[in-house]
């Protein structure tokens, strides 16, 4: 009987577990996660007002409740946890689905000034990630700059512009809700160094900005016109063409006097320096860029400053090394061959990867399905040789013997009950528990 550990309970981990139990009628899968809660970025990365996407948790739940799948939360792989070598002793195969845990940096002066944050830090805060120690994002801020033109940039821009009435029905933690409801941010600039036809947001996400109550959205027609695809978008791919059409509708639109918030979409501006004011960020200096004719941009030597007491940098994710595994620092991934981990160019028996740590931080949630399928196919091809290894005992009992106390599915269900009860006491729906202490206390509760 094949025993497999899947490290990570986000979409890539769940789809890996699903593929294994569907294709092998006897395989037993333990899905391990560092957090006591499952679902990865679906729980901690999807914006709280995107209920349709968050409902994917229902599908992932079905996988984790399969009779041959166990969820083991609160299990850290690496330093001060379970070494990768120990995991290989307990299972015939291990599949790492650990995502991309850090942000790319701009590498410009002033980037570390107070008031400058990565978009991931902001998302973690309003999504109640227990590792989030940051707070005070919007305190004292009147104008915000979001650097980046992908879907995460659109998400954080939208959350800055949401009002209490729109945020209250979500599962956002109470502290973040109160802070955003009291926010004095009225100007939000979302800025990209390239043009609208090269932006990475989806049209659906982009359009949502125009539907925000009390918010006026505008784009600079002169900046849009710098893009060769703007005047004649017929040659663009369908997604980019739709984006340009939406932006065309926002060009030169006068702001109604009653609009309390304004979003400005800016293009062909490259950040070159964060400027300090009274010891924290006060503005961002940008260099005007123009298309270089080869799909990129080049600087013009002309500069512009945009006032901002809050800057959110959304310029991509990057994988980080996991102790005990090989790592390619150039692209932030684990070297592999069709999902099989490579150590010094040779296949490492019984070790696999799927998801962002395998292919890099690209694609959407659905991209993880074919990625996981490829890895599962490789693993099951190797299974006849892997299963010959004798395992000492049930891995869960071995982990407990090692001093690890995983949060099992019943513990996660207790967290869900506690979050529903918290919401009820606040007159809201489900409200997330925002810290390790409250999550673990709830997980240890057995009351129903």
Secondary structure in CASP SS format (residue, H / E / C, confidence):
PFRMAT SS
TARGET T0000
AUTHOR 0000-0000-0000
METHOD secondary structure of the structure
MODEL  1
X C 1.00
X C 1.00
X E 1.00
X E 1.00
X E 1.00
X E 1.00
X E 1.00
X C 1.00
X C 1.00
X C 1.00
X H 1.00
X H 1.00
X H 1.00
X H 1.00
X H 1.00
X H 1.00
X H 1.00
X H 1.00
X H 1.00
X H 1.00
X H 1.00
X H 1.00
X H 1.00
X C 1.00
X C 1.00
X C 1.00
X C 1.00
X E 1.00
X E 1.00
X E 1.00
X E 1.00
X E 1.00
X C 1.00
X C 1.00
X C 1.00
X C 1.00
X C 1.00
X C 1.00
X C 1.00
X C 1.00
X H 1.00
X H 1.00
X H 1.00
X H 1.00
X C 1.00
X C 1.00
X C 1.00
X C 1.00
X C 1.00
X C 1.00
X H 1.00
X H 1.00
X H 1.00
X H 1.00
X C 1.00
X H 1.00
X H 1.00
X H 1.00
X H 1.00
X H 1.00
X H 1.00
X H 1.00
X H 1.00
X H 1.00
X C 1.00
X C 1.00
X C 1.00
X C 1.00
X E 1.00
X E 1.00
X E 1.00
X E 1.00
X E 1.00
X C 1.00
X C 1.00
X C 1.00
X E 1.00
X C 1.00
X C 1.00
X C 1.00
X C 1.00
X E 1.00
X C 1.00
X H 1.00
X H 1.00
X H 1.00
X H 1.00
X H 1.00
X H 1.00
X H 1.00
X C 1.00
X C 1.00
X E 1.00
X E 1.00
X E 1.00
X E 1.00
X C 1.00
X C 1.00
X C 1.00
X C 1.00
X C 1.00
X E 1.00
X E 1.00
X C 1.00
X C 1.00
X C 1.00
X C 1.00
X C 1.00
X E 1.00
X C 1.00
X C 1.00
X C 1.00
X C 1.00
X E 1.00
X C 1.00
X E 1.00
X E 1.00
X E 1.00
X H 1.00
X H 1.00
X H 1.00
X H 1.00
X H 1.00
X H 1.00
X H 1.00
X H 1.00
X C 1.00
X C 1.00
X C 1.00
X C 1.00
X C 1.00
X C 1.00
X C 1.00
X C 1.00
X C 1.00
X C 1.00
X C 1.00
X C 1.00
X C 1.00
X C 1.00
X C 1.00
X C 1.00
X E 1.00
X E 1.00
X E 1.00
X E 1.00
X E 1.00
X C 1.00
X C 1.00
X C 1.00
X H 1.00
X H 1.00
X H 1.00
X H 1.00
X H 1.00
X H 1.00
X H 1.00
X H 1.00
X H 1.00
X H 1.00
X H 1.00
X C 1.00
X C 1.00
X H 1.00
X H 1.00
X H 1.00
X H 1.00
X C 1.00
X C 1.00
X C 1.00
X C 1.00
X C 1.00
X C 1.00
X H 1.00
X H 1.00
X H 1.00
X H 1.00
X H 1.00
X H 1.00
X H 1.00
X H 1.00
X C 1.00
X C 1.00
X C 1.00
X C 1.00
X C 1.00
X E 1.00
X E 1.00
X E 1.00
X E 1.00
X E 1.00
X C 1.00
X C 1.00
X C 1.00
X C 1.00
X H 1.00
X H 1.00
X H 1.00
X C 1.00
X C 1.00
X C 1.00
X C 1.00
X H 1.00
X H 1.00
X H 1.00
X H 1.00
X H 1.00
X H 1.00
X H 1.00
X H 1.00
X C 1.00
X C 1.00
X C 1.00
X C 1.00
X E 1.00
X E 1.00
X E 1.00
X E 1.00
X E 1.00
X C 1.00
X H 1.00
X H 1.00
X H 1.00
X H 1.00
X H 1.00
X C 1.00
X C 1.00
X H 1.00
X H 1.00
X H 1.00
X H 1.00
X C 1.00
X H 1.00
X H 1.00
X H 1.00
X C 1.00
X C 1.00
X H 1.00
X H 1.00
X H 1.00
X H 1.00
X H 1.00
X H 1.00
X H 1.00
X H 1.00
X H 1.00
X H 1.00
X H 1.00
X H 1.00
X H 1.00
X E 1.00
X C 1.00
X C 1.00
X C 1.00
X C 1.00
X C 1.00
X C 1.00
X C 1.00
X C 1.00
X C 1.00
X E 1.00
X E 1.00
X E 1.00
X E 1.00
X E 1.00
X E 1.00
X C 1.00
X C 1.00
X E 1.00
X E 1.00
X E 1.00
X E 1.00
X E 1.00
X E 1.00
X E 1.00
X E 1.00
X E 1.00
X C 1.00
X C 1.00
X E 1.00
X E 1.00
X E 1.00
X E 1.00
X E 1.00
X E 1.00
X E 1.00
X E 1.00
X E 1.00
X E 1.00
X E 1.00
X E 1.00
X C 1.00
X C 1.00
X C 1.00
X C 1.00
X C 1.00
X E 1.00
X E 1.00
X E 1.00
X E 1.00
X E 1.00
X E 1.00
X E 1.00
X E 1.00
X E 1.00
X E 1.00
X E 1.00
X C 1.00
X C 1.00
X E 1.00
X E 1.00
X E 1.00
X E 1.00
X C 1.00
X C 1.00
X C 1.00
X E 1.00
X E 1.00
X C 1.00
X C 1.00
X C 1.00
X C 1.00
X C 1.00
X C 1.00
X C 1.00
X C 1.00
X C 1.00
X E 1.00
X C 1.00
X C 1.00
X C 1.00
X C 1.00
X E 1.00
X C 1.00
X C 1.00
X E 1.00
X E 1.00
X C 1.00
X C 1.00
X E 1.00
X E 1.00
X E 1.00
X E 1.00
X C 1.00
X C 1.00
X E 1.00
X E 1.00
X E 1.00
X E 1.00
X E 1.00
X E 1.00
X E 1.00
X E 1.00
X C 1.00
X C 1.00
X H 1.00
X H 1.00
X H 1.00
X H 1.00
X C 1.00
X C 1.00
X C 1.00
X C 1.00
X C 1.00
X C 1.00
X C 1.00
X H 1.00
X H 1.00
X H 1.00
X H 1.00
X H 1.00
X H 1.00
X H 1.00
X H 1.00
X H 1.00
X H 1.00
X H 1.00
X H 1.00
X H 1.00
X H 1.00
X H 1.00
X H 1.00
X H 1.00
X H 1.00
X H 1.00
X H 1.00
X C 1.00
X C 1.00
X C 1.00
X C 1.00
X C 1.00
X C 1.00
X C 1.00
X C 1.00
X H 1.00
X H 1.00
X H 1.00
X H 1.00
X H 1.00
X H 1.00
X H 1.00
X C 1.00
X C 1.00
X C 1.00
X C 1.00
X C 1.00
X E 1.00
X C 1.00
X H 1.00
X H 1.00
X H 1.00
X H 1.00
X H 1.00
X H 1.00
X H 1.00
X H 1.00
X H 1.00
X H 1.00
X H 1.00
X H 1.00
X H 1.00
X H 1.00
X H 1.00
X H 1.00
X H 1.00
X C 1.00
X C 1.00
X C 1.00
X C 1.00
X C 1.00
X C 1.00
X C 1.00
X C 1.00
X C 1.00
X C 1.00
X H 1.00
X H 1.00
X H 1.00
X H 1.00
X H 1.00
X H 1.00
X H 1.00
X H 1.00
X H 1.00
X C 1.00
X C 1.00
X C 1.00
X C 1.00
END
